[in-house]
């Protein structure tokens, strides 16, 4: 996607780590198909800016789903 997150980071992304107001995503976890959520390579994670075109998409996507993980099950 536009934010440059890895597939596993997208799968483990929870809505409470997406701050549309400040335009930042806190990437703190990854996803492994066998183990589920795992630590990211950088133990403290990272903050990724949300481009405007992605912010609009995430805003609409959140209105449809809203809670739990943004893109995975849960």
N, C-alpha and C positions, 0 to 999 in steps of 0.2 A: 504494500500500500504506500501511500504518500509519505508516511512517517518513517519509513525505513526499518520497521520492526521485522524480526524474523518470524517465521510461521509459528514456532513454539511460543514466542512472546505474545503474539496475537491470541493464541488459543488460551493462554493463562491470564489474559488481561481482564481485570475486574473493573466494573464501572466506577467504583470509588477511587480508582487510580487515574481516571480520566477527568481532568479539570478543564472543561470547555471555557469557563470564565477567564482563566489565566492562559489558556492555550497550551497546556502542557500535559503530557502523558508520563506517569511514573512507571517505568519498566522495572519491576522488582522480582518477577518470577518468569520461568519458562515452562514449557510443557514437553513431556516425554510420553509417547504413546503407551509405554509399558508401566511407567512409574507415576504418571500424572504430573502434578505441579512439582517443579524442581527449582533450585536456586539458579540464578543467572550466573554467567561467568564472572562478572564483577559483583562481588558480594553486596555492595551497597546499591546496586542497580544504577539507573541513569534516568535523567529527565529528557524527554524528546519534545521539541516544539510541534504543535499541530498547525499545518498550513490551512489557510482559509477554506480551500475547496474540501479538505478533509473534515474540517470543523462542521461544515454544513451537513455533510454525509453522516457524521457521528451523531449530530443533534437529531436528525431524522431517524436514524437507526435506534437511538436510545428511546425515542418516543414509541417505537414499535415493540421493543423488548424490555428495556428499562432496568432490570435488576440482575444481580449475579454477574456472570462473565459476559463480556461484550460480544465475543465471537464463538466461544466454546459452549459446551453444555454446563449448566449449573447456575 
